[in-house]
Amino acid sequence: MDTSHKVKSPDGTVIAYRRSGQGPPVVLVVGALCTAESGAPLAALLAPRFDVITYDRRGRGVSGDTAPYEVRREVEDLAALVAEAGGGASVYGMSSGAALALEAAAAGVEISQLALYEPPYLLDPAGVPASAAYTGQLGVLLSQGRRDEAVELFMSLTGMDPAMIAAMRRSPGWPALAAVAPTLAYDDAMLGSGLIPTERLATIGTRSMVVDGGASPAFLRDASRAVAEALPRGRHRTLTGQTHDVAPHVLAPVLADFFAG
């Protein structure tokens, strides 16, 4: 896998990406706390059939960053990568990366096909106050440089058991998570109020597939189904036994069949 590629976004931010394989282009968009390295196992499985691009979203890995953060700037980053791929690339977005892919499609980025895994939107407006409270708490922690606590807050939001969070904090991989903690605010901004942006989704004419895991929390499965229904050309697919941490070897054939269709 070639790791030497870089592209400059319209605001001057340098975005680093990896490219592997041959065939129709596919751009992979990772979720919270993830980098291009996180997408490498899936990219390797798709590379025999596709020209796969994985990238460090701004503020992560070896990509740059430009303040202040704006959602449109991340959309422009993805548009620059689609252009690098030759235009008209398929895009796969994971979790908050799925929300970014949807924002890009709604903004008119030339995406030929769109695959999403469990975009973490809310269906119930009753959840909005809790989402707003998280936004406030996260902002305070990050402004005070309390990155470890910001990561813990995010993990607790996802429903992770406190004992598991404590174990992860003692793990060798924890410093890498803390390093990208400021980008949790970017993912939060990407989701807006947290509710599914149904009116914006209705403007997306791209052939789309929304996938969820059969063992994922009900709110993620329900949101995935609702997003698929809101997309004019959306379809829904459930992977039996999978969770939000979907296994690449299970997901890859599903994506390959969809992108080749």
C-alpha positions in Angstrom: 0.0 0.0 0.0 1.4 3.4 -1.0 1.4 5.7 2.0 3.0 8.7 0.3 0.1 10.5 -1.2 -1.1 14.0 -0.2 -3.7 16.4 -1.5 -4.4 20.0 -0.6 -7.9 21.0 0.4 -9.3 24.3 -0.8 -8.5 26.0 2.6 -4.9 24.9 2.3 -5.0 21.9 4.6 -2.9 19.0 3.5 -4.7 15.7 3.6 -2.6 12.5 3.6 -4.0 9.4 2.0 -3.1 5.8 1.1 -4.0 4.2 -2.2 -4.0 0.5 -3.1 -5.4 -1.9 -5.7 -6.8 -1.5 -9.2 -10.3 -1.1 -10.6 -13.1 1.4 -10.0 -12.2 4.0 -7.3 -13.6 3.7 -3.8 -12.9 6.2 -1.0 -13.2 5.0 2.6 -14.2 7.5 5.3 -13.4 6.4 8.9 -15.4 7.3 12.0 -14.5 8.8 15.4 -11.0 8.3 16.8 -9.9 6.5 13.6 -7.2 7.2 11.0 -6.3 5.8 7.6 -4.5 2.9 9.5 -7.9 2.0 11.0 -9.3 1.5 7.5 -6.3 -0.6 6.2 -7.8 -4.1 6.9 -10.9 -3.3 4.9 -8.9 -1.6 2.2 -6.8 -4.7 1.8 -9.8 -6.9 1.3 -11.3 -4.5 -1.4 -8.0 -3.9 -3.2 -8.2 -7.0 -5.5 -11.2 -5.5 -7.2 -11.0 -1.7 -6.5 -8.7 1.3 -6.5 -9.1 2.0 -2.7 -8.3 5.3 -1.0 -8.1 5.6 2.8 -7.2 8.9 4.4 -6.4 10.7 7.6 -9.3 13.0 8.2 -8.1 16.5 9.1 -6.6 16.7 12.6 -5.7 13.0 12.5 -2.6 11.0 11.7 -0.3 13.0 9.4 -3.0 15.2 7.9 -3.0 18.9 8.7 -5.7 21.0 10.3 -7.0 24.5 10.0 -8.9 26.4 12.7 -11.7 27.1 13.1 -13.3 23.8 12.2 -16.2 23.8 9.8 -18.2 20.8 8.5 -17.9 22.3 5.0 -14.1 22.0 5.2 -14.3 18.3 5.8 -16.7 18.0 2.9 -14.1 19.8 0.8 -11.5 17.4 1.9 -13.6 14.5 0.7 -14.3 16.2 -2.5 -10.6 16.7 -3.1 -10.0 13.0 -2.6 -12.9 12.0 -5.0 -11.3 14.3 -7.6 -7.9 12.7 -7.0 -9.5 9.3 -7.6 -10.5 10.6 -11.0 -14.0 11.8 -10.1 -17.2 9.9 -9.7 -15.7 7.6 -7.0 -17.8 5.3 -4.8 -17.7 6.3 -1.1 -18.0 4.1 2.0 -18.5 5.9 5.3 -18.4 4.4 8.8 -20.3 5.8 11.7 -19.6 9.6 11.9 -17.8 9.0 8.6 -21.1 8.0 7.2 -22.6 11.3 8.2 -19.7 13.1 6.5 -20.3 11.0 3.3 -24.0 12.0 3.4 -23.1 15.7 3.9 -20.7 15.5 0.9 -23.4 13.8 -1.3 -25.9 16.5 -0.3 -23.4 19.2 -1.2 -23.1 17.8 -4.7 -19.7 16.0 -4.5 -19.4 13.7 -7.5 -20.1 10.4 -5.6 -21.2 7.6 -7.9 -22.4 5.2 -5.2 -22.7 5.6 -1.4 -22.4 2.9 1.2 -22.9 3.7 4.9 -22.4 1.7 8.1 -24.5 2.7 11.1 -24.7 6.5 10.8 -25.1 7.4 14.5 -28.1 9.7 14.3 -31.0 10.0 16.7 -34.5 9.0 15.8 -36.2 10.3 19.0 -36.2 14.1 19.6 -36.2 13.2 23.3 -32.5 12.4 23.0 -31.5 15.9 21.8 -31.0 17.4 25.3 -28.6 14.6 26.2 -26.7 15.1 22.9 -26.4 18.9 23.6 -25.2 18.1 27.1 -22.4 15.9 25.6 -21.4 18.7 23.3 -21.0 21.1 26.2 -19.1 18.6 28.4 -16.8 17.7 25.5 -16.1 21.3 24.7 -15.1 22.0 28.3 -12.8 19.0 28.5 -11.0 19.8 25.2 -10.7 23.5 26.1 -8.9 22.4 29.3 -6.6 19.9 27.5 -8.2 16.9 29.3 -8.0 14.6 26.3 -8.1 11.3 28.2 -11.3 12.4 29.9 -12.7 13.5 26.5 -12.1 10.0 25.1 -13.7 8.4 28.2 -16.7 10.7 27.8 -17.2 9.7 24.2 -16.8 6.0 25.0 -19.4 6.3 27.8 -21.8 8.0 25.3 -21.5 4.9 23.0 -22.6 2.7 25.9 -19.2 1.1 26.6 -19.0 -0.5 30.0 -16.9 1.5 32.6 -14.7 -1.5 33.3 -13.9 -1.8 29.6 -13.1 1.9 29.3 -10.7 1.6 32.3 -9.0 -1.4 30.7 -8.6 0.5 27.4 -7.1 3.4 29.2 -4.4 1.0 30.5 -3.8 -0.4 27.0 -0.8 0.5 24.7 -3.2 1.9 22.1 -4.7 4.6 24.4 -2.2 7.4 23.6 -3.1 7.2 19.9 -6.8 7.7 20.9 -6.0 10.6 23.2 -3.9 12.2 20.3 -7.0 12.5 18.1 -9.4 13.5 20.9 -9.8 17.0 19.6 -11.4 15.6 16.5 -14.3 14.2 18.6 -15.6 17.8 18.5 -15.5 17.6 14.7 -17.5 14.4 14.6 -20.0 15.9 17.0 -20.4 19.0 14.8 -20.9 16.7 11.8 -24.0 15.3 13.4 -25.6 18.7 14.2 -28.5 18.3 16.6 -28.1 14.6 16.3 -31.4 14.0 14.6 -31.6 12.5 11.1 -31.4 15.3 8.5 -34.3 13.8 6.5 -34.9 16.9 4.3 -31.3 17.0 3.3 -31.1 13.3 2.7 -34.2 13.5 0.4 -32.0 15.6 -2.0 -29.4 12.9 -2.5 -30.1 11.0 -5.7 -27.0 8.7 -5.4 -27.5 5.0 -5.4 -27.1 4.1 -1.7 -26.9 1.3 0.8 -27.1 1.6 4.5 -25.8 -1.4 6.5 -26.2 -2.2 10.2 -25.2 -5.1 12.5 -27.8 -7.4 13.8 -26.1 -7.4 17.3 -25.7 -3.6 17.4 -27.8 -1.5 19.8 -31.4 -1.0 18.7 -31.0 2.8 18.3 -28.3 2.3 15.7 -30.3 -0.3 13.8 -33.4 1.9 13.8 -31.4 4.9 12.6 -29.8 3.0 9.8 -33.2 1.8 8.6 -34.6 5.3 8.8 -31.6 6.8 6.9 -32.1 4.2 4.1 -35.8 5.1 3.9 -35.0 8.8 3.7 -32.6 8.4 0.8 -34.5 8.3 -2.6 -32.4 5.5 -3.9 -31.5 3.9 -0.5 -31.6 0.2 0.4 -31.0 -1.4 3.8 -29.0 -4.4 4.8 -28.4 -6.1 8.1 -25.3 -8.2 8.8 -26.3 -11.0 11.2 -24.2 -11.1 14.4 -22.2 -8.0 13.7 -21.9 -5.0 16.1 -20.8 -1.4 15.5 -17.3 -2.8 15.4 -18.0 -4.6 12.2 -15.6 -7.3 11.0 -13.9 -6.3 7.8 -14.0 -9.8 6.3 -17.8 -9.8 6.7 -18.4 -6.3 5.4 -16.0 -6.4 2.5 -18.0 -8.8 0.3 -21.2 -6.9 0.8 -19.5 -3.6 -0.2 -17.8 -5.2 -3.2 -21.1 -6.6 -4.5 -22.8 -3.3 -4.1 -20.1 -1.2 -5.7 -19.8 -3.7 -8.6 -23.6 -3.7 -9.1 
